[in-house]
Each structure stands twice: as structure tokens, then as C-alpha cells.
């Protein structure tokens, strides 16, 4: 190997990479065009190979150090730019893609909500008709506290807010994930979980209603429930999507249907995780605080649900204009 000839032949590319790196380091990766970014990545791979060859052939230490510095700088720019791109894609997903998926799958979320409400209405009916029904669903300690002492149970959260918030979020995430995963069991577990949770909330609502505590109870539920309950219904809808792919693939092969509906379910899961984390924080730190007036809690819950609704209706205007102009051609 003629070292001097090899250096002379490769030096132009090293200099080109150095120039691109200087621009990127001074003005950011956005200063480069798409073609230049591709060139930078290609040169990075080429110079990395040159470094390996220089080490193998024991070329002068100065050249090795220069190539090492060059590849280190290039690695930083290439992969930092990649991470930025990934972050941008995540932000774009939450800004535009998730609302679109929520709209596309609204029918499944509505079915999940209906299953929950059927359970709630059945529990409400039986609890009012038969006092013994309550004890089949609601823990006896809770019944005694509400019925005999005319107190709600949320005060136990006070003083343990961080622990309570994390425990609540973990529990809600666990419930939601089981609902989603239940879709692989032909949706039976998803349907059961929605129906059972509806029965539970219906019985508790009847208990507090019978003892004159409905107003403070719903004041507690509204702030976090405005996100928590929709997230549970969305999780139920995701489970039903998976069941749809398994049971009713339609024009797709079952494997393809599971992949298509599974991707939508996964996107919904990415949406409910932040919702449940925020709801857990609200339930731990805001909802149980007695110094916050109930009207403020109702207002907070209504505001959060309104924002969630507006977010769901959010559309990518640029993409919509592009589709409209394309359709008019």
C-alpha cells in the first residue's frame, strides 16, 4: 500500500466532510440541504472505513488522530440529527396522527363506552331495587363509611399524594393494557372488563346518591375522570380493534388484518399512556383536596374534557389542503 498516494486520493473527501461538519456545527443540521445530509452520512461511513484501514496498516499517528476526530464529529452530527428526527416524528404523531387515529376508530371507542354504560345502568337499577345487591359489588368498608358515617373515602389520599398519584397511574395503566391485550382473546376479556367497571361505577354512584353525597363525589371524579374514563374507553376500543382483526378480517388475510388493526391499537395505546399519567397526577394532587371548591373541580373537569374533544378534532391543515388540491386536479 502506497501511503502517500492513498492519503492524496482520500484527502479530498476528508476535507469535504470537514466543510460540511463546520456548517452543521455552526448553524445546525438544518443548514444543510437534504442532498448534503445524505452526502455527510455517506462520507461519515467512508471516513470511518478509512480510519479502520489507517489503524490496520499502522499509518502515522497524526493521520489516525485526525481521522478519529473527524469520525467522532461526524458521528455526533449524524446521530444527533437522527435523534432530532425521531423526536420530531414523535411530536408530529401527538400533534396530528393521534387525533386522526382517534377519529378513524371512534366507532370502537363508542362501543366500549356503550358496554361500560350498560354495566353502569344495570348496577344502578339493581342497587336501587335491592339493597343487598350493593354488597355484592362494593366493599363493605366503603358501604359502612358512606352509609353509616356519611363520609367519602378520598380523604385517605391527603398526605400521601406522590405515592397515591403513582399508584393510581400504575393501576389505571394496568387496567388499560389488560383491556387492549384482551382483544387477542376474541375481545371477551375486553368486553368483560368494560362491563364490570361499568357495574362498579354504577353501584358506587348509586351508593353516594342514596346517601346525599353525589355532589362531592362527582366533584372528586370530574377533574381526573375527564381524561381517565375516555382513556379507558379508548383502550377498550383498541382491544376491540384487535378482536376485529382476529374474528372479522374481511377482505384481508387474518394475519394482515391483525397487523393493520394492531398498528391502530398500538397508536391508541401511545395516546392513552400520557392521558392516564396526567389523570393519575390530577387524582393524587388535585381531586381530593378539600380546600378547592367543588365548582372549581367541576369547571376543571369540564375544561379538560373540552380540550380533549378539541384535540380529537384537530386536523393537519397542510395535509388537508394538499389532499384537497390533489382531489381537484
Secondary structure, DSSP 4 states (H G I P E B T S, - for coil): --HHHHHHHHHHHHHHHHHHHHHHHHH-GGGS-HHHHHHHHHHHHHHHHHHHHHHHTT--HHHHHHHHHHHHHHHHHHHHHHHHHHHHHHHHIIIIIHHHHHHHTHHHHHHHHHHHHHHHHHHHHHHHH-HHHHHHHS-HHHHHHHHHH---SGGGGTT-HHHHHHHHHHHHHHHHHHHHHGGGGTTHHHHHHHHHHHHHHHHHHHHHHHTT-HHHHHHHHHHHHHHHHHHHHHHHHHHHHHHHHHH--TTS-HHHHHHHHHHHHHHHHHHHHHHHHHHHHHIIIIIT-TTS-HHHHHHHHHHHHHHHHHHHT---HHHHHHHHHHHH-
